[in-house]
Amino acid sequence: MQYSKNFTVAICGGGLCGLACAVALTRAGISVTVFEASSFAHEAGAGVGLGPNAVRALKGLGVFDAILARSGQPQPAPRLFAFVSGNDPHERIFDYETSCENPIALAIYRPAFLDALIALLDPSVIRFQKRCTSINISATGKHTLHFSDGTTHEADLIIGADGIRSVARRHVVGDYSADPLVYTNTIAYRGLIPTEDLLNAGIQTDLTDRPICFLGLGRHIICFPIKGDTVINVVVFLSQPDEPPRSMLPSPWVEAISQEQLRSSCKDWGHDPMIIVNHLTNSNKWSIHALDPPLPSYVRDKVVLVGDAAHAMLPHLGAGVGQGFEDVLVLVQLLTHPQTEKSNLGDVLAQYNDVRLPRANSVLQGSAETGRLYDSFRTSAQDKARLQKELTGRWEAVWGHDLDADVKNALDVLHRSNVF
Ligand SMILES: Cc1cc2nc3c(=O)[nH]c(=O)nc-3n(C[C@H](O)[C@H](O)[C@H](O)COP(=O)(O)OP(=O)(O)OC[C@H]3O[C@@H](n4cnc5c(N)ncnc54)[C@H](O)[C@@H]3O)c2cc1C
């Protein structure tokens, strides 16, 4: 087969970011192989919310229409959160307003999202049940991926899209002990509840008009509809925001829990949060980890990180995968540029790093701050005013970022420094 570039690419991890990257690179005629540890049988069946910046990145990658078609939502639409007291009588604290131009967004069931991306790829591009255990540089100067089944694969460029527990990140930071992955003192219980069941149980807050955040002290609940409003995606967060982050917990980080355990963690909360908690029958408990401090580089040798591998963050801005899609868009635009070739890959990756690292790391830090804000709510008039002030404009920098300008800046540097 004739390829458009004189370099080969291996993508470690076939999650949302790895697959989106594979689709765009193969469409540009680049030789790509994706190595995915799972068979996808265990993918968590939760929903994921995409802000306007994520929608623009997916459009730029040419995959948005395929995703929209599987979302159950006829068109992307604004998703502006309403913040409601978790205590009775569920006072409305704040309705987020945006000045962002065209603030369209989408919420989608994760397995449907993955299916949409896989359908856009030639099956020969993805190898399932291939868990990468390490990366090194071979005598030929190529990078070698080593897998748990004893096999290896060589490529000129490795894209680490292997999520929060990334093996590729260990190569980039150079040493396992230098990996800044920590437990954030946050637990999340995730589940999906039929909208009708909540209505029949007498829930008072409208959960389909806007995404809702029920606020509390050391806890909050995120709710948004998916599958054409028939199902509510729920995440209950319990946190100790003032505790310093702790070193990584032993596996497993995701465990099934009993209804009684969840109910006892949420007792003394208002009418609507308790209805939600009582309906989370098949929920999993997630111990939320994140990078703290953020990475000082997303690139080492010809290994480049995207998505959670680069900037695993707390989910409180609903922006983790959106940052991953921004990474992928910038990386794809640079790699597919007519003047990018094997000999200048190092310079091109350095520009990716210069553009993406400050942007994604600032969203990572904003996500942690937002969690502290949500979980410090104390139902007083003074507190309400403080929250309104702090929440105003919080998503504007995330949603309004100009990615085209980032790519242009990176290309300008490559031209000015005679790499192109
Ligand atoms: C409770 C919660 C709610 C969230 N809600 C949102 C939201 O609403 N909006 C949002 O933008 N973000 C949200 N996020 C964050 C979002 O889930 C992540 O940012 C996103 O999944 C990252 O995508 P990724 O492709 O980088 O990694 P992943 O989705 O984790 O994919 C990584 C892939 O790599 C594979 N893999 C792992 N290790 C290896 C290996 N060694 N070898 C080969 N393959 C490997 C995995 O099997 C997986 O398929 C949430 C996160 C949590 C925890």
The ligand as an SDF file (V2000), in Angstrom:
LIG
                    3D

 53 58  0  0  0  0  0  0  0  0999 V2000
  -16.7230   10.2820   36.6530 C   0  0  0  0  0  0  0  0  0  0  0  0
  -16.1400   10.8760   35.4080 C   0  0  0  0  0  0  0  0  0  0  0  0
  -16.9410   11.6620   34.5820 C   0  0  0  0  0  0  0  0  0  0  0  0
  -16.4000   12.2540   33.4360 C   0  0  0  0  0  0  0  0  0  0  0  0
  -17.1930   13.0360   32.6490 N   0  0  0  0  0  0  0  0  0  0  0  0
  -16.6440   13.6810   31.6060 C   0  0  0  0  0  0  0  0  0  0  0  0
  -17.4390   14.5410   30.7810 C   0  0  0  0  0  0  0  0  0  0  0  0
  -18.6460   14.6820   30.9790 O   0  0  0  0  0  0  0  0  0  0  0  0
  -16.8140   15.2130   29.7760 N   0  0  0  0  0  0  0  0  0  0  0  0
  -15.4850   15.0610   29.5190 C   0  0  0  0  0  0  0  0  0  0  0  0
  -14.9510   15.7170   28.5930 O   0  0  0  0  0  0  0  0  0  0  0  0
  -14.7300   14.2230   30.2360 N   0  0  0  0  0  0  0  0  0  0  0  0
  -15.2700   13.5230   31.2630 C   0  0  0  0  0  0  0  0  0  0  0  0
  -14.5190   12.6800   31.9890 N   0  0  0  0  0  0  0  0  0  0  0  0
  -13.1150   12.4730   31.5840 C   0  0  0  0  0  0  0  0  0  0  0  0
  -13.0650   11.5230   30.3790 C   0  0  0  0  0  0  0  0  0  0  0  0
  -13.6800   10.3130   30.7370 O   0  0  0  0  0  0  0  0  0  0  0  0
  -11.6220   11.2680   29.9790 C   0  0  0  0  0  0  0  0  0  0  0  0
  -10.9590   12.5060   29.8330 O   0  0  0  0  0  0  0  0  0  0  0  0
  -11.5560   10.4960   28.6510 C   0  0  0  0  0  0  0  0  0  0  0  0
  -12.1510    9.2240   28.7700 O   0  0  0  0  0  0  0  0  0  0  0  0
  -10.1020   10.3430   28.2280 C   0  0  0  0  0  0  0  0  0  0  0  0
  -10.0610    9.6930   26.9800 O   0  0  0  0  0  0  0  0  0  0  0  0
   -8.7400    8.9360   26.5390 P   0  0  0  0  0  0  0  0  0  0  0  0
   -9.0220    8.3870   25.1890 O   0  0  0  0  0  0  0  0  0  0  0  0
   -7.5650    9.8060   26.7520 O   0  0  0  0  0  0  0  0  0  0  0  0
   -8.5760    7.7680   27.6150 O   0  0  0  0  0  0  0  0  0  0  0  0
   -9.5260    6.5270   27.8980 P   0  0  0  0  0  0  0  0  0  0  0  0
  -10.9320    6.8270   27.5550 O   0  0  0  0  0  0  0  0  0  0  0  0
   -9.2220    6.0910   29.2780 O   0  0  0  0  0  0  0  0  0  0  0  0
   -8.9850    5.4410   26.8680 O   0  0  0  0  0  0  0  0  0  0  0  0
   -7.7250    4.8280   27.0440 C   0  0  0  0  0  0  0  0  0  0  0  0
   -7.7370    3.5200   26.2830 C   0  0  0  0  0  0  0  0  0  0  0  0
   -6.4310    2.9340   26.3650 O   0  0  0  0  0  0  0  0  0  0  0  0
   -6.5470    1.5680   26.7010 C   0  0  0  0  0  0  0  0  0  0  0  0
   -5.3100    1.2250   27.4330 N   0  0  0  0  0  0  0  0  0  0  0  0
   -4.9770    1.5550   28.7080 C   0  0  0  0  0  0  0  0  0  0  0  0
   -3.7560    1.0770   29.0020 N   0  0  0  0  0  0  0  0  0  0  0  0
   -3.3120    0.4510   27.8890 C   0  0  0  0  0  0  0  0  0  0  0  0
   -2.1080   -0.2340   27.5760 C   0  0  0  0  0  0  0  0  0  0  0  0
   -1.1290   -0.3750   28.4760 N   0  0  0  0  0  0  0  0  0  0  0  0
   -1.9510   -0.7640   26.3320 N   0  0  0  0  0  0  0  0  0  0  0  0
   -2.9350   -0.6250   25.3960 C   0  0  0  0  0  0  0  0  0  0  0  0
   -4.1230    0.0110   25.6450 N   0  0  0  0  0  0  0  0  0  0  0  0
   -4.2920    0.5470   26.8750 C   0  0  0  0  0  0  0  0  0  0  0  0
   -7.7980    1.4820   27.5640 C   0  0  0  0  0  0  0  0  0  0  0  0
   -8.3350    0.1690   27.5480 O   0  0  0  0  0  0  0  0  0  0  0  0
   -8.7020    2.5010   26.8860 C   0  0  0  0  0  0  0  0  0  0  0  0
   -9.4700    1.9330   25.8470 O   0  0  0  0  0  0  0  0  0  0  0  0
  -15.0400   12.0350   33.1110 C   0  0  0  0  0  0  0  0  0  0  0  0
  -14.2470   11.2110   33.8980 C   0  0  0  0  0  0  0  0  0  0  0  0
  -14.7890   10.6290   35.0370 C   0  0  0  0  0  0  0  0  0  0  0  0
  -13.9280    9.7330   35.8810 C   0  0  0  0  0  0  0  0  0  0  0  0
  1  2  1  0
  2  3  1  0
  2 52  2  0
  3  4  2  0
  4  5  1  0
  4 50  1  0
  5  6  2  0
  6  7  1  0
  6 13  1  0
  7  8  2  0
  7  9  1  0
  9 10  1  0
 10 11  2  0
 10 12  1  0
 12 13  2  0
 13 14  1  0
 14 15  1  0
 14 50  1  0
 15 16  1  0
 16 17  1  0
 16 18  1  0
 18 19  1  0
 18 20  1  0
 20 21  1  0
 20 22  1  0
 22 23  1  0
 23 24  1  0
 24 25  2  0
 24 26  1  0
 24 27  1  0
 27 28  1  0
 28 29  2  0
 28 30  1  0
 28 31  1  0
 31 32  1  0
 32 33  1  0
 33 34  1  0
 33 48  1  0
 34 35  1  0
 35 36  1  0
 35 46  1  0
 36 37  1  0
 36 45  1  0
 37 38  2  0
 38 39  1  0
 39 40  1  0
 39 45  2  0
 40 41  1  0
 40 42  2  0
 42 43  1  0
 43 44  2  0
 44 45  1  0
 46 47  1  0
 46 48  1  0
 48 49  1  0
 50 51  2  0
 51 52  1  0
 52 53  1  0
M  END
$$$$
